[in-house]
Amino acid sequence: MSKVLSLRDANQEFSKIVRLAEAGEEFLITRRGKPVARLMPVSDRSGKRVLTPEQEEARRELHERMLKCYDLSGVQPFNRDDLYDR
């Protein structure tokens, strides 16, 4: 669950909330009560984005839906150059 911070509070305590984000906490930043940004940790130093449990579930559901809708059994492998040649 994200902690909600106003933009003003986030600005005043930015170093502190970045340290907390590094430790695994997530923050939702609002401007005039409306969400405008999310500050969350990355999985490692590679910079790869970490999905929240809700995002991971949505990604999984979308992937399952795509697999049900598209029969890819007869599709030949291709690369970007093949697409340009078409």
C-alpha positions as CSV (number, residue, x, y, z in Angstrom):
1,M,0.0,0.0,0.0
2,S,1.4,3.4,-1.0
3,K,1.8,6.2,1.5
4,V,0.2,9.4,0.3
5,L,2.2,12.6,0.4
6,S,1.5,16.1,-0.9
7,L,3.9,17.5,-3.4
8,R,4.9,20.1,-0.8
9,D,5.7,17.5,1.8
10,A,7.5,15.3,-0.7
11,N,9.6,18.2,-1.7
12,Q,10.6,19.1,1.9
13,E,11.4,15.5,2.8
14,F,12.7,14.3,-0.6
15,S,16.0,12.8,0.7
16,K,14.2,11.0,3.5
17,I,11.5,9.5,1.2
18,V,14.1,8.4,-1.3
19,R,15.9,6.5,1.5
20,L,12.6,4.9,2.5
21,A,11.8,4.0,-1.1
22,E,15.2,2.4,-1.3
23,A,14.2,0.3,1.7
24,G,11.1,-0.9,-0.1
25,E,8.4,1.7,0.7
26,E,6.2,3.2,-2.0
27,F,4.8,6.7,-2.1
28,L,1.9,8.3,-4.0
29,I,2.5,12.0,-4.5
30,T,-0.5,14.4,-4.9
31,R,-1.0,17.9,-6.1
32,R,-4.1,19.6,-4.7
33,G,-5.4,16.2,-3.6
34,K,-5.0,14.5,-7.0
35,P,-2.4,11.8,-7.6
36,V,0.4,13.0,-9.9
37,A,3.4,10.7,-9.3
38,R,4.5,7.5,-7.7
39,L,7.9,7.0,-6.0
40,M,8.8,3.3,-5.7
41,P,12.0,1.2,-5.3
42,V,13.7,-0.5,-8.3
43,S,14.5,-4.2,-8.0
44,D,18.3,-3.7,-8.2
45,R,20.9,-1.4,-9.4
46,S,20.2,-2.3,-13.0
47,G,17.3,0.1,-13.0
48,K,14.6,-2.5,-13.9
49,R,11.2,-1.4,-12.8
50,V,9.5,-3.3,-10.0
51,L,5.8,-4.0,-10.4
52,T,3.4,-3.6,-7.5
53,P,1.4,-6.8,-6.8
54,E,-1.6,-5.1,-8.5
55,Q,0.5,-4.4,-11.6
56,E,1.9,-7.9,-11.7
57,E,-1.6,-9.4,-11.4
58,A,-2.8,-7.1,-14.2
59,R,0.2,-8.0,-16.4
60,R,-0.4,-11.7,-15.8
61,E,-4.1,-11.4,-16.6
62,L,-3.4,-9.5,-19.8
63,H,-0.8,-12.1,-20.9
64,E,-3.3,-14.9,-20.3
65,R,-5.9,-13.1,-22.3
66,M,-3.6,-12.5,-25.2
67,L,-2.6,-16.2,-25.3
68,K,-6.3,-17.2,-25.4
69,C,-7.1,-14.7,-28.3
70,Y,-4.1,-15.3,-30.5
71,D,-3.1,-18.6,-32.0
72,L,0.6,-18.3,-32.7
73,S,1.2,-21.9,-33.5
74,G,1.7,-21.3,-37.3
75,V,3.6,-18.0,-37.0
76,Q,7.1,-18.1,-38.4
77,P,9.8,-16.2,-36.4
78,F,10.7,-12.8,-37.8
79,N,12.8,-9.8,-36.9
80,R,12.6,-6.1,-37.4
81,D,14.4,-6.2,-40.8
82,D,11.8,-8.7,-42.1
83,L,9.0,-6.3,-41.2
84,Y,10.7,-3.4,-43.1
85,D,11.1,-5.7,-46.1
86,R,7.3,-6.3,-46.3
